[in-house]
């Protein structure tokens, strides 16, 4: 079993059955690890092909009749994706090896005729790059950087062509690993010195003194300091949401849609493991991850409730802080979640309705003079600014608290926490902090 065959089978499941690549990668990595294969190469290939599908399709259509290519069987297309991706993006694999190994895989898994076809197309590309991109800006960006054209058109309407292209390019890069210091166990200086002694570079994030980032993710995660709970993996944008919430010691906090627990455990750390956090989520597997994280970090003030956040009760204004980390389109995490860009334009209307219900339900739990924070990992105004404007119009007891009272102004806009991936070098996120009157 080699990484190409596992990559082929994984990508096929993602494209054919709409399964999530992260889950499949974890399952299949165990098999590869036991056979001594390069796990990193496997991950890179799977995530890369999923991300770059649109671009690979566009290029490959130049080496066949476009209409015939459109009707080509998915398995054959994936075999072509594998070969072309290796040639274009995997510098550690020589071109001849990429072609030969892919052709052999096609012969073994599909047929001799398919293998001949794959061989001809890949060698034609190596001989001459015939790729031409459209003049239309949205189509050019979509095909060149591999995104759905409709999504790119929306982004251009929102941000203009230049910013859209920067965003598209940023999401195709391999993201740095962000880590959060567990303040109940250590402090930033001690953690920095710990990694310095091991010749592992972690760099401070300018947005938060509790955050670092690194390009040595395998080395960092292999350290015993992780298993012993001295730090967590969390993007800085997510940490800023908790810093905006600003939970205090001995307070009562409600965290709706809490799993898998990155924000929840940071809330606990900010409260110095005092008070009480009620963490609500309906997915048992994800709540298990929250429990594992809390146990690793030795946090004991989190009460888990496995139920639908929209049905959590009894309803009473009992919490000084309420966080609604709402389900969203995920535009801000495209660099980490390869599948999302192909789903990001689906069901926006339903998502907005769900977010609206979540906000209205959460508002019932905020105590007088307490705070409600609504957050997403998207940059879509329909899910963000417009959602909050409608909420405040429906709920005159709440008013917006300017985000720059808690967060550096560089990461705020019009009173909201707002991170821009290509500008801030972190995931895209949005959060609004609102206070309830007496």
C-alpha positions as CSV (number, residue, x, y, z in Angstrom):
1,X,0.0,0.0,0.0
2,X,1.6,3.3,-1.1
3,X,0.7,6.9,-0.4
4,X,-0.6,7.4,-4.0
5,X,-3.1,4.5,-3.7
6,X,-4.3,5.7,-0.3
7,X,-4.5,9.3,-1.7
8,X,-6.6,8.1,-4.7
9,X,-9.1,6.2,-2.5
10,X,-9.4,9.1,0.0
11,X,-10.0,11.7,-2.7
12,X,-12.5,9.5,-4.4
13,X,-14.5,9.2,-1.2
14,X,-14.4,13.0,-0.7
15,X,-15.5,13.8,-4.2
16,X,-18.0,11.0,-4.7
17,X,-19.6,10.8,-1.3
18,X,-19.0,14.3,0.1
19,X,-17.1,12.8,3.1
20,X,-14.8,15.1,5.1
21,X,-11.1,14.7,4.3
22,X,-9.9,15.4,7.8
23,X,-11.8,12.3,9.2
24,X,-10.6,10.1,6.3
25,X,-7.0,11.3,6.6
26,X,-6.9,10.3,10.3
27,X,-8.3,6.9,9.5
28,X,-6.0,6.1,6.6
29,X,-2.9,7.6,8.1
30,X,-2.7,4.8,10.7
31,X,-2.5,2.2,7.9
32,X,0.2,4.2,6.1
33,X,2.2,4.8,9.2
34,X,2.4,1.1,10.0
35,X,3.7,0.4,6.5
36,X,6.4,3.1,6.8
37,X,5.0,5.5,4.2
38,X,5.5,9.3,4.3
39,X,2.5,10.6,6.1
40,X,3.3,14.2,5.3
41,X,3.4,13.5,1.6
42,X,0.0,11.7,1.9
43,X,-1.6,14.6,3.7
44,X,-0.1,17.2,1.3
45,X,-1.3,15.3,-1.8
46,X,-4.9,14.7,-0.6
47,X,-5.4,18.3,0.7
48,X,-3.6,19.7,-2.3
49,X,-5.7,17.8,-4.9
50,X,-8.9,18.7,-3.1
51,X,-8.0,22.4,-3.0
52,X,-6.7,22.6,-6.5
53,X,-9.4,20.6,-8.3
54,X,-10.7,23.5,-10.3
55,X,-7.3,24.5,-11.5
56,X,-6.3,20.9,-12.3
57,X,-9.5,20.4,-14.3
58,X,-8.9,23.6,-16.2
59,X,-5.4,22.6,-17.2
60,X,-6.3,19.0,-18.1
61,X,-9.1,20.2,-20.4
62,X,-6.4,21.7,-22.6
63,X,-5.0,18.2,-23.4
64,X,-8.3,16.5,-24.3
65,X,-11.5,17.6,-26.1
66,X,-13.1,19.8,-23.4
67,X,-16.6,18.2,-23.8
68,X,-15.2,14.7,-23.6
69,X,-13.1,15.6,-20.6
70,X,-16.2,17.0,-18.9
71,X,-17.8,13.6,-19.3
72,X,-14.8,11.6,-18.2
73,X,-15.3,9.1,-15.4
74,X,-14.4,10.6,-11.9
75,X,-11.9,7.8,-11.2
76,X,-9.9,8.7,-14.3
77,X,-10.0,12.4,-13.5
78,X,-8.7,11.7,-10.0
79,X,-5.9,9.6,-11.4
80,X,-5.0,12.6,-13.7
81,X,-5.2,15.0,-10.7
82,X,-2.8,12.8,-8.8
83,X,-0.2,12.8,-11.5
84,X,-0.5,16.5,-12.4
85,X,-0.5,17.6,-8.8
86,X,2.8,15.8,-8.2
87,X,4.3,17.4,-11.3
88,X,3.2,20.9,-10.4
89,X,3.5,21.0,-6.6
90,X,5.6,18.2,-5.2
91,X,9.2,19.3,-5.7
92,X,10.6,16.2,-3.9
93,X,9.2,13.9,-6.6
94,X,10.9,13.9,-10.0
95,X,8.5,14.4,-12.9
96,X,9.4,11.0,-14.5
97,X,8.6,9.3,-11.2
98,X,5.3,11.2,-10.8
99,X,4.2,10.0,-14.3
100,X,5.5,6.5,-14.1
101,X,4.1,5.8,-10.6
102,X,0.7,7.3,-11.5
103,X,0.5,5.3,-14.7
104,X,1.3,2.1,-12.8
105,X,-1.4,2.9,-10.3
106,X,-3.9,3.5,-13.1
107,X,-3.0,0.1,-14.6
108,X,-3.4,-1.7,-11.3
109,X,-6.6,0.0,-10.1
110,X,-8.4,0.8,-13.4
111,X,-7.2,-0.6,-16.7
112,X,-4.4,-0.7,-19.3
113,X,-6.3,1.7,-21.6
114,X,-6.8,4.2,-18.8
115,X,-3.1,3.9,-17.9
116,X,-2.2,4.7,-21.5
117,X,-4.5,7.7,-21.5
118,X,-3.1,9.0,-18.2
119,X,0.4,8.6,-19.6
120,X,-0.3,10.5,-22.8
121,X,-2.0,13.4,-21.0
122,X,0.7,13.9,-18.4
123,X,3.5,13.6,-20.9
124,X,1.8,16.1,-23.2
125,X,1.7,18.6,-20.3
126,X,5.4,18.0,-19.5
127,X,6.2,18.6,-23.2
128,X,4.3,21.9,-23.4
129,X,2.1,23.9,-21.0
130,X,-0.8,25.0,-23.2
131,X,-2.9,26.5,-20.4
132,X,-4.7,29.7,-21.1
133,X,-6.8,31.5,-18.5
134,X,-10.0,33.6,-19.3
135,X,-9.9,37.4,-19.5
136,X,-12.9,37.7,-17.2
137,X,-11.4,38.5,-13.8
138,X,-13.7,36.2,-11.8
139,X,-13.1,33.2,-14.1
140,X,-9.4,33.8,-14.2
141,X,-9.0,33.9,-10.5
142,X,-11.4,30.9,-10.0
143,X,-9.4,28.8,-12.5
144,X,-5.9,30.0,-11.7
145,X,-6.3,29.6,-7.9
146,X,-9.0,26.9,-7.9
147,X,-12.3,28.2,-6.4
148,X,-16.0,28.1,-7.5
149,X,-16.5,31.0,-9.9
150,X,-19.7,32.1,-8.1
151,X,-17.8,32.4,-4.9
152,X,-15.1,34.5,-6.5
153,X,-17.7,36.8,-8.1
154,X,-19.2,37.4,-4.6
155,X,-15.8,38.1,-3.1
156,X,-15.0,40.6,-5.9
157,X,-18.3,42.4,-5.3
158,X,-17.4,42.6,-1.6
159,X,-13.7,43.4,-1.6
160,X,-12.6,44.1,-5.2
161,X,-10.4,42.1,-7.6
162,X,-7.0,42.7,-5.9
163,X,-8.1,41.7,-2.4
164,X,-10.0,38.7,-3.7
165,X,-6.9,37.4,-5.5
166,X,-4.7,38.0,-2.4
167,X,-7.3,36.0,-0.3
168,X,-7.4,33.2,-2.9
169,X,-3.6,32.9,-3.0
170,X,-3.3,33.0,0.8
171,X,-5.7,30.1,1.3
172,X,-3.6,27.9,-1.1
173,X,-0.5,28.3,1.1
174,X,0.2,25.8,3.9
175,X,-0.8,27.6,7.1
176,X,1.4,28.0,10.1
177,X,0.6,26.2,13.3
178,X,-0.7,28.5,16.0
179,X,-0.4,27.5,19.6
180,X,-1.9,29.0,22.8
181,X,-0.1,29.1,26.1
182,X,-2.0,27.4,29.0
183,X,-1.7,30.2,31.6
184,X,-2.8,27.8,34.4
185,X,0.3,25.7,33.8
186,X,3.0,28.1,32.5
187,X,3.6,31.5,30.9
188,X,4.7,32.8,27.4
189,X,8.3,33.4,28.4
190,X,8.8,29.9,29.9
191,X,7.2,28.2,26.9
192,X,9.4,30.2,24.5
193,X,12.5,29.2,26.4
194,X,11.4,25.6,26.5
195,X,11.3,25.5,22.7
196,X,14.5,27.5,22.4
197,X,16.4,24.9,24.4
198,X,15.2,22.3,21.9
199,X,16.1,24.3,18.8
200,X,12.5,24.6,17.8
201,X,11.4,28.1,16.6
202,X,8.1,29.5,17.8
203,X,7.3,33.1,17.1
204,X,5.1,35.5,19.1
205,X,1.8,36.5,17.4
206,X,1.5,40.3,17.6
207,X,-2.3,40.1,18.2
208,X,-2.1,38.3,21.5
209,X,0.6,37.8,24.1
210,X,-0.7,34.3,24.8
211,X,-0.2,33.1,21.2
212,X,2.7,31.8,19.1
213,X,3.0,30.4,15.7
214,X,5.5,28.0,14.1
215,X,6.4,26.3,10.8
216,X,7.8,23.3,12.7
217,X,4.4,21.8,13.5
218,X,5.6,18.2,13.7
219,X,8.4,19.0,16.1
220,X,6.2,21.2,18.3
221,X,3.4,18.6,18.5
222,X,5.9,15.8,19.2
223,X,7.0,17.5,22.4
224,X,5.9,16.2,25.8
225,X,4.9,19.8,26.7
226,X,1.8,19.2,24.5
227,X,0.7,16.0,26.1
228,X,1.3,17.4,29.5
229,X,-1.0,20.4,28.8
230,X,1.4,23.4,28.6
231,X,-0.1,24.6,25.4
232,X,-3.0,24.0,22.9
233,X,-3.3,24.2,19.2
234,X,-5.6,27.1,18.3
235,X,-5.7,29.7,15.6
236,X,-5.0,33.2,16.9
237,X,-8.3,34.5,15.4
238,X,-10.2,32.1,17.6
239,X,-8.3,33.1,20.7
240,X,-9.1,36.8,20.0
241,X,-12.9,35.9,20.3
242,X,-12.3,34.7,23.9
243,X,-10.2,37.8,24.7
244,X,-13.1,39.9,23.4
245,X,-15.5,37.9,25.6
246,X,-13.2,38.7,28.5
247,X,-14.4,36.2,31.1
248,X,-13.4,36.9,34.7
249,X,-12.6,34.6,37.7
250,X,-15.6,33.1,39.5
251,X,-18.0,34.1,36.7
252,X,-20.8,31.9,35.2
253,X,-20.3,31.4,31.5
254,X,-22.4,29.7,28.8
255,X,-20.7,28.5,25.7
256,X,-23.2,27.4,23.0
257,X,-21.9,25.2,20.1
258,X,-18.9,24.6,22.3
259,X,-17.2,21.5,20.8
260,X,-14.5,20.6,20.0
261,X,-13.6,23.0,22.7
262,X,-10.7,25.4,21.6
263,X,-12.5,28.5,22.8
264,X,-14.1,26.8,25.8
265,X,-10.7,25.7,27.2
266,X,-9.3,29.2,26.7
267,X,-12.3,30.6,28.6
268,X,-11.4,28.3,31.4
269,X,-7.8,29.3,31.4
270,X,-8.7,33.0,31.4
271,X,-10.9,32.3,34.4
272,X,-8.0,30.6,36.1
273,X,-10.0,27.4,36.4
274,X,-12.5,29.1,38.7
275,X,-16.3,29.7,38.3
276,X,-18.3,27.6,36.0
277,X,-18.6,27.2,32.2
278,X,-21.6,25.3,30.8
279,X,-20.5,23.9,27.4
280,X,-23.3,22.9,25.1
281,X,-23.1,20.9,21.9
282,X,-25.2,18.2,20.3
283,X,-22.4,16.1,18.8
284,X,-21.1,13.4,21.2
285,X,-17.8,12.7,19.3
286,X,-16.9,16.4,19.3
287,X,-17.8,16.7,23.0
288,X,-15.5,13.8,23.7
289,X,-12.7,15.9,22.2
290,X,-13.6,18.8,24.5
291,X,-13.3,16.5,27.5
292,X,-10.0,15.1,26.3
293,X,-8.7,18.7,25.9
294,X,-9.9,19.7,29.3
295,X,-8.4,16.7,30.9
296,X,-5.0,17.2,29.2
297,X,-5.0,20.9,30.3
298,X,-6.2,19.9,33.8
299,X,-9.2,22.2,33.6
300,X,-12.0,21.3,36.0
301,X,-14.6,24.1,35.8
302,X,-16.3,23.0,32.6
303,X,-19.7,21.3,32.7
304,X,-20.6,19.5,29.5
305,X,-24.2,19.3,28.3
306,X,-24.7,17.1,25.2
307,X,-27.8,18.6,23.6
308,X,-29.0,20.8,20.8
309,X,-27.8,24.4,21.6
310,X,-31.1,25.7,20.3
311,X,-33.0,23.6,22.9
312,X,-30.8,24.1,25.9
313,X,-32.7,25.2,29.0
314,X,-34.2,26.1,31.3
315,X,-34.1,29.6,30.0
316,X,-33.0,32.1,32.6
317,X,-30.8,35.2,32.6
318,X,-28.2,33.4,34.8
319,X,-24.9,33.9,32.9
320,X,-22.5,36.9,33.0
321,X,-20.9,35.9,29.8
322,X,-22.6,34.0,26.8
323,X,-20.7,32.9,23.7
324,X,-22.4,31.9,20.5
325,X,-19.8,30.4,18.2
326,X,-22.3,29.9,15.4
327,X,-22.2,27.4,12.6
328,X,-21.2,29.3,9.5
329,X,-20.0,29.1,5.9
330,X,-16.3,28.9,7.0
331,X,-14.8,31.3,4.5
332,X,-12.1,32.1,7.0
333,X,-10.7,28.6,7.3
334,X,-10.3,27.6,3.7
335,X,-6.5,27.1,4.2
336,X,-7.1,24.4,6.8
337,X,-10.3,22.8,5.6
338,X,-9.8,21.8,2.0
339,X,-13.3,20.6,1.4
340,X,-15.1,23.8,2.4
341,X,-14.4,26.0,-0.6
342,X,-16.6,23.6,-2.7
343,X,-19.4,23.8,-0.2
344,X,-19.2,27.5,0.8
345,X,-22.0,28.8,-1.4
346,X,-24.5,26.1,-0.3
347,X,-27.3,26.7,2.2
348,X,-26.3,30.3,3.2
349,X,-29.9,31.2,3.6
350,X,-30.5,28.3,6.0
351,X,-27.3,29.1,7.9
352,X,-28.4,32.7,8.4
353,X,-31.7,31.5,9.8
354,X,-30.0,29.2,12.2
355,X,-27.6,31.9,13.3
356,X,-30.5,34.2,14.0
357,X,-32.3,31.6,16.1
358,X,-29.1,30.9,18.0
359,X,-28.6,34.6,18.8
360,X,-32.2,35.1,20.0
361,X,-32.0,32.0,22.1
362,X,-28.7,32.9,23.6
363,X,-29.9,36.4,24.5
364,X,-32.3,34.9,27.0
365,X,-29.5,33.6,29.1
366,X,-27.6,36.9,29.6
367,X,-27.8,38.4,33.0
368,X,-28.5,42.2,33.4
369,X,-25.3,44.1,32.5
370,X,-23.9,40.8,31.2
371,X,-22.3,40.3,27.8
372,X,-23.2,38.3,24.7
373,X,-20.5,37.5,22.1
374,X,-21.4,36.2,18.6
375,X,-18.6,34.8,16.5
376,X,-18.1,33.1,13.2
377,X,-15.1,31.9,11.1
378,X,-16.3,33.6,8.0
379,X,-16.0,37.0,6.3
380,X,-19.5,36.9,4.9
381,X,-21.4,40.1,5.8
382,X,-24.7,38.3,5.6
383,X,-23.6,36.1,8.5
384,X,-21.8,38.8,10.3
385,X,-22.5,42.6,10.3
386,X,-26.0,42.2,8.8
387,X,-26.8,39.5,11.3
388,X,-25.8,41.7,14.2
389,X,-27.6,44.8,12.8
390,X,-30.9,42.8,12.7
391,X,-30.3,41.3,16.2
392,X,-29.8,44.8,17.7
393,X,-32.9,46.1,16.0
394,X,-35.0,43.2,17.5
395,X,-33.4,43.4,20.9
396,X,-33.2,47.0,22.2
397,X,-31.9,45.9,25.6
398,X,-28.6,45.1,23.9
399,X,-26.0,47.5,22.6
400,X,-22.7,46.9,20.7
401,X,-19.5,47.2,22.8
402,X,-16.6,48.5,20.5
403,X,-14.2,45.6,20.0
404,X,-11.2,47.9,20.3
405,X,-11.8,48.2,24.0
406,X,-10.4,44.7,24.3
407,X,-8.6,44.0,21.0
408,X,-5.8,45.9,19.3
409,X,-7.4,48.2,16.7
410,X,-5.6,46.6,13.8
411,X,-7.9,43.6,14.3
412,X,-11.1,45.5,14.5
413,X,-13.4,47.3,12.1
414,X,-16.5,49.4,12.8
415,X,-16.7,48.1,16.3
416,X,-16.3,44.4,15.5
417,X,-13.4,42.0,15.8
418,X,-12.5,41.2,12.2
419,X,-9.4,39.3,11.0
420,X,-8.4,39.2,7.4
421,X,-6.3,36.2,6.5
422,X,-3.8,37.6,4.0
423,X,-3.4,40.8,6.0
424,X,-3.2,39.4,9.6
425,X,-1.7,35.9,8.8
426,X,-4.4,34.0,10.6
427,X,-7.8,32.6,9.9
428,X,-10.6,34.9,9.0
429,X,-13.0,35.5,11.9
430,X,-15.7,37.9,13.0
431,X,-17.1,38.6,16.5
432,X,-19.5,41.2,18.0
433,X,-19.7,41.9,21.7
434,X,-23.0,43.2,23.1
435,X,-24.0,44.2,26.6
436,X,-27.4,43.8,28.1
437,X,-28.9,46.8,30.0
438,X,-30.1,46.5,33.6
